Amino acid sequence: MSLKILQINVGLHWKTWLVNDTRREAGGIYLFDDDASLQAYLAGPIVAGIKTNPALSNLSAKVFDVMPTPSAITRAPLRQAVPV
């Protein structure tokens, strides 16, 4: 599934997968080229599938801007998405 996410979502550079087995929670941190790519992902088939999956609940998404200077200092894997 992870490769498919990158293949069908133009503008998505990477996803970091997160899980807390104890709390039965999962999530991810994503880096998109721009807001249009982000909005397309949120409106696309992967998120739609998550929303309709009866085994999953409490879907939430928070959108943040990247802080390029401190991210570069801490060697965040930003690639070319954010000018430094």
C-alpha positions as CSV (number, residue, x, y, z in Angstrom):
1,M,0.0,0.0,0.0
2,S,2.8,2.5,0.8
3,L,4.2,2.5,-2.8
4,K,0.7,2.9,-4.2
5,I,0.1,6.0,-2.1
6,L,3.1,7.7,-3.7
7,Q,2.3,6.5,-7.2
8,I,-1.3,7.8,-7.3
9,N,-0.8,11.0,-5.4
10,V,1.1,13.5,-7.4
11,G,2.7,16.1,-5.1
12,L,3.1,13.7,-2.2
13,H,6.9,13.5,-1.4
14,W,6.7,11.1,1.5
15,K,4.7,9.7,4.3
16,T,6.0,8.6,7.7
17,W,3.8,5.8,9.2
18,L,3.0,6.1,12.9
19,V,1.4,3.5,15.3
20,N,0.6,3.2,19.0
21,D,-0.4,-0.4,19.5
22,T,-1.3,0.1,23.1
23,R,-3.8,2.8,22.3
24,R,-4.8,1.2,19.0
25,E,-4.0,4.4,17.1
26,A,-2.3,4.9,13.8
27,G,-1.4,7.9,11.7
28,G,1.1,9.5,9.5
29,I,3.1,12.6,8.7
30,Y,3.0,13.6,5.0
31,L,5.0,16.1,3.0
32,F,3.1,17.6,0.0
33,D,4.4,20.0,-2.7
34,D,1.6,22.4,-2.1
35,D,-1.9,22.9,-0.8
36,A,-3.5,21.7,-4.1
37,S,-1.8,18.4,-3.7
38,L,-2.8,18.1,-0.1
39,Q,-6.5,18.9,-0.9
40,A,-6.5,16.4,-3.8
41,Y,-5.2,13.7,-1.4
42,L,-7.8,14.5,1.2
43,A,-10.6,14.4,-1.4
44,G,-9.2,11.3,-3.1
45,P,-9.8,7.5,-2.9
46,I,-7.5,6.6,0.0
47,V,-9.1,9.0,2.5
48,A,-12.5,8.1,1.1
49,G,-11.7,4.4,1.8
50,I,-10.6,5.2,5.3
51,K,-13.8,7.1,6.0
52,T,-16.0,4.2,4.9
53,N,-14.0,1.4,6.6
54,P,-16.0,0.2,9.5
55,A,-12.8,-1.1,11.3
56,L,-11.5,2.5,11.4
57,S,-12.9,5.4,13.4
58,N,-12.1,8.9,14.7
59,L,-10.4,10.1,11.5
60,S,-8.8,13.5,11.8
61,A,-6.4,15.6,9.8
62,K,-4.4,18.6,10.8
63,V,-2.6,20.8,8.3
64,F,0.6,22.7,9.2
65,D,3.1,24.7,7.2
66,V,6.8,23.6,7.3
67,M,9.2,25.9,9.1
68,P,12.1,25.6,6.6
69,T,15.0,27.1,8.6
70,P,14.7,25.1,11.8
71,S,13.7,22.0,9.8
72,A,17.0,22.3,7.8
73,I,19.0,22.7,11.0
74,T,17.6,19.4,12.3
75,R,18.1,17.7,8.9
76,A,14.4,17.1,8.2
77,P,14.0,15.2,4.9
78,L,12.3,18.0,3.0
79,R,13.8,17.4,-0.4
80,Q,13.1,20.2,-2.8
81,A,9.6,20.9,-1.5
82,V,10.6,23.8,0.7
83,P,13.3,26.3,-0.3
84,V,16.0,26.6,2.4
